[in-house]
Amino acid sequence: MKKIAVLVSGGGTNLQAILDACESGVIRSGKVELVLSSKEGAYALERAAKAGVEGIVVPRKAYPDREEYTNAIRAELDKRGIDLIVLAGFMIIQHESFFKVYANRVINVHPALIPSFCGDGFYGLHVHEAALAKGVKVSGATVHFVNEICDGGPIILQKAVSVEQGDTPETLQRRIMEQAEWQILPEAVELFCADRLEVHGGIVSVK
Ligand code: GAR
């Protein structure tokens, strides 16, 4: 069984999808060992407690710079021998050393079809605001390996979701979560844990 850490900053619905997938057997080759939040009081920590998973807070404010913050997180992950790090609504960009040490071991869920609506400043509701402002008729979600380029790492899974007339950023966000994120994130976690992902030249293939 691979050891999984889920990094969160907020509500943690994607964390919940992973915990539910462990319960239902969709994820059967890994186990969530740690939930690490960048914020005190994040609801995701309650979800962890309910599932009997260790939850800790490593507050960004407590560290003077990004590198020290990244080192503090690395210490927590290494202490527990974590194999896979899942960014599930984790809103802090790590120092580049993080992605060197954990190359092809960190995955992120992004609420759009990369390379659309991604990169600096595209997170949370901002992504859906931008998609609606552009008038796209299809959006979706992407799970990708994380590297030093913001939202630029190798793509693992994507799923398209229709934009509907009258959508607000909130309604579009919810539909993309329900129809895409909560499905493809657990699927990608299982593929990783079952050693079924291969990365060559920046392209992911499934064995
Ligand atoms: C999700 O929609 C996730 O895709 C997005 O934040 C939300 C977190 O929700 N992540 C990003 O925008 C990262 N660039 P959650 O806390 O309920 O899982």
Residues whose N, C-alpha, C, O or C-beta is under 5 A from the ligand:
A	BS01	GAR	G10 G11 G12 T13 N14 L15 A88 G89 V109 H110 P111 F122 Y123 G124
